[in-house]
């Protein structure tokens, strides 16, 4: 009688275990959400995947194919600043439960472009001999810091990699056209065309007239100059003759 009881109990336990295993195997692992939102270059992206079914959690996640535009953890978290190139990212995620049951889901994330923009839209003109100072700024892409460079054309003043045009204008008067490129910290770039008009600033000699002189009397009169690219100025006689000595300092 005792042996028969143990045989029934063992059979009952086996039947229960088989029933539980069949139930667990019959419930698939489902990964959610069904779809993921799109993103944009330079902006932060943060989404967490969840799983249900199988033998229950904890679940671990892994990529089986494709690439994600941001980092992806075994906890099912996609997060980070989007520094990937714009485009469509297709990938498959695998979720595994505590006993090895698995489920998969395919996802698509579209990353939109976020162009690097340079401002201001236009630059003011300048004048020969006068100081010029104008800073360019950039936005968009994957964010700063940004590095600036000249793609083509020539500048009327010095230009730094920080996007600053500065210095006294010693270039000839005229129209200066050039293209500037700004590059963000991961290599995305944008360009902008500028034109700076440099006006003439003629050298003016003063005084307008000189006082008369008398034979045998000392004569001293200093000329001064202004304008152009600034001093020092050198004076010379272009035509005519002088009643007294004349120096290159204008005296």
C-alpha positions in Angstrom: 0.0 0.0 0.0 2.8 2.4 0.8 4.7 1.7 -2.4 1.5 2.4 -4.4 1.0 5.7 -2.7 4.5 6.9 -3.6 3.9 5.9 -7.2 0.7 8.0 -7.4 2.5 11.0 -5.8 5.4 10.8 -8.2 3.1 10.5 -11.1 1.0 13.5 -9.9 4.2 15.7 -9.5 5.4 14.8 -13.0 2.0 15.6 -14.4 2.0 19.0 -12.6 5.6 19.8 -13.8 4.8 18.9 -17.3 1.6 21.0 -17.2 3.6 24.0 -15.9 6.3 23.6 -18.5 3.7 23.4 -21.3 2.0 26.5 -20.0 5.3 28.5 -19.8 6.3 27.4 -23.3 2.9 28.3 -24.7 3.1 31.9 -23.6 5.5 33.9 -25.9 7.7 36.7 -24.9 6.4 40.0 -26.1 8.5 43.1 -26.4 6.9 46.5 -26.1 6.2 49.2 -27.2 5.3 48.1 -30.7 7.1 51.1 -32.3 9.7 53.7 -31.3 9.5 57.5 -31.9 11.9 59.1 -34.3 14.8 61.4 -33.3 16.9 64.3 -34.5 20.6 64.8 -34.8 22.0 66.6 -31.7 18.9 66.0 -29.5 18.6 63.6 -26.6 16.9 60.3 -27.1 15.6 58.1 -24.2 13.3 55.1 -24.5 13.0 51.9 -22.5 11.8 48.6 -23.9 9.7 46.2 -21.8 9.1 42.5 -22.0 6.4 40.2 -20.8 5.5 36.5 -21.0 7.7 33.4 -21.0 8.8 32.3 -17.6 8.8 35.9 -16.3 11.6 38.4 -15.6 14.2 39.5 -15.2 14.6 39.9 -18.9 17.8 40.7 -20.8 17.8 42.5 -24.1 20.2 42.3 -27.0 20.5 43.3 -30.7 20.4 40.5 -33.1 20.7 42.6 -36.3 21.0 46.2 -37.5 22.3 49.2 -35.6 20.7 51.7 -33.2 21.2 55.5 -33.5 22.0 55.7 -29.8 23.5 53.4 -27.2 21.5 50.3 -26.2 21.8 48.5 -22.9 21.0 44.9 -21.8 18.3 46.5 -19.7 16.5 47.5 -22.9 17.3 51.2 -22.7 18.1 53.3 -25.7 19.6 56.6 -24.6 22.0 59.4 -25.3 22.6 62.4 -27.6 21.9 61.5 -31.2 25.3 61.9 -32.9 24.6 59.4 -35.7 24.1 60.6 -39.2 20.6 61.3 -40.3 18.8 58.4 -41.9 16.7 55.3 -41.2 17.9 52.8 -38.6 16.4 49.3 -38.7 17.3 46.8 -36.0 15.9 43.6 -34.2 15.8 43.2 -30.5 15.9 39.9 -28.6 14.5 39.5 -25.1 15.4 36.5 -23.0 13.7 35.5 -19.8 15.2 33.9 -16.7 15.1 30.3 -18.1 16.2 31.1 -21.6 12.9 31.6 -23.5 13.2 34.3 -26.1 11.2 36.7 -28.2 12.1 39.3 -30.8 10.7 42.5 -32.3 11.8 44.6 -35.2 12.1 48.4 -34.9 12.7 51.4 -37.2 13.9 54.8 -36.0 14.2 57.7 -38.4 16.8 60.3 -37.5 16.1 63.7 -39.1 18.8 66.1 -40.1 19.6 69.1 -37.8 21.8 71.3 -40.0 24.6 73.5 -38.6 23.5 77.1 -39.0 25.8 80.1 -38.9 24.8 83.6 -37.9 24.4 86.5 -38.3 22.9 86.3 -41.8 25.0 89.3 -43.0 28.1 91.2 -41.8 28.5 95.0 -41.6 30.9 96.9 -43.9 34.2 98.4 -42.7 36.5 101.3 -43.5 40.2 101.3 -44.1 42.1 102.2 -41.0 39.2 101.5 -38.7 39.0 98.6 -36.2 36.6 95.8 -37.2 35.2 93.2 -34.8 32.4 90.7 -35.5 31.8 87.3 -34.0 30.1 84.5 -35.8 28.0 81.9 -33.9 26.7 78.5 -34.9 23.8 76.3 -33.8 22.3 72.9 -34.7 24.1 69.7 -35.6 25.3 67.7 -32.6 26.0 70.9 -30.7 29.1 72.8 -29.7 31.9 73.5 -29.4 32.0 74.6 -33.1 35.1 75.2 -35.2 35.1 77.8 -38.0 37.1 77.9 -41.1 37.3 79.7 -44.5 36.2 77.5 -47.4 36.8 80.1 -50.2 37.4 83.8 -50.8 39.5 86.3 -48.8 39.0 88.3 -45.7 39.6 92.0 -45.1 40.8 91.3 -41.5 42.1 88.3 -39.5 39.7 85.4 -38.9 40.0 82.9 -36.0 38.8 79.3 -35.7 36.4 80.6 -33.0 34.6 82.5 -35.7 35.9 86.0 -34.9 36.8 88.6 -37.5 38.9 91.3 -35.9 41.7 93.8 -36.4 42.3 97.1 -38.1 41.3 97.2 -41.7 44.5 97.5 -43.8 43.1 95.7 -46.9 42.5 97.7 -50.0 39.0 99.1 -50.4 36.6 96.9 -52.3 34.1 94.0 -51.9 35.3 90.9 -50.1 33.3 87.7 -50.6 34.0 84.5 -48.7 32.4 81.3 -47.5 32.6 80.2 -43.8 32.2 76.6 -42.6 31.2 75.7 -39.0 31.9 72.1 -37.8 30.4 70.7 -34.6 32.2 68.3 -32.2 31.3 65.2 -34.1 32.0 66.4 -37.7 28.7 67.7 -38.9 29.1 71.0 -40.7 27.3 73.9 -42.3 28.4 76.7 -44.6 27.4 80.4 -45.1 28.4 83.0 -47.7 29.3 86.5 -46.6 30.2 89.8 -48.3 32.0 92.6 -46.5 32.4 96.0 -48.3 35.4 97.9 -47.3 35.1 101.7 -48.0 37.9 103.9 -48.8 39.3 106.2 -46.1 41.5 108.7 -48.0 44.6 110.2 -46.4 43.9 113.9 -45.6 46.8 116.4 -45.1 46.3 119.4 -43.0 46.3 122.3 -42.6 44.5 123.2 -45.8 46.8 126.2 -46.4 50.2 127.4 -45.2 51.1 130.8 -43.9 53.4 133.1 -46.0 57.1 133.6 -45.3 59.5 136.5 -45.3 63.1 136.4 -46.7 65.6 136.2 -43.9 63.1 135.1 -41.3 62.9 131.6 -39.9 60.0 129.4 -41.1 58.6 126.3 -39.5 55.4 124.6 -40.2 54.4 121.0 -39.5 52.0 119.1 -41.7 49.8 116.3 -40.3 47.9 113.5 -41.9 44.9 111.4 -41.0 42.8 108.7 -42.5 43.9 105.8 -44.6 45.2 102.9 -42.6 46.6 105.2 -40.0 50.1 106.4 -39.1 52.9 106.6 -39.1 52.7 108.7 -42.3 55.6 109.6 -44.6 55.6 112.9 -46.6 57.2 113.6 -49.9 57.1 116.3 -52.6 55.2 115.2 -55.7 55.7 118.4 -57.8 56.8 122.0 -57.5 59.6 123.4 -55.4 59.9 124.4 -51.7 61.2 127.8 -50.3 62.7 125.9 -47.3 63.8 122.4 -46.5 61.2 119.7 -46.2 61.5 116.5 -44.3 59.7 113.1 -44.7 58.1 113.8 -41.4 56.2 116.7 -43.0 58.1 119.6 -41.5 
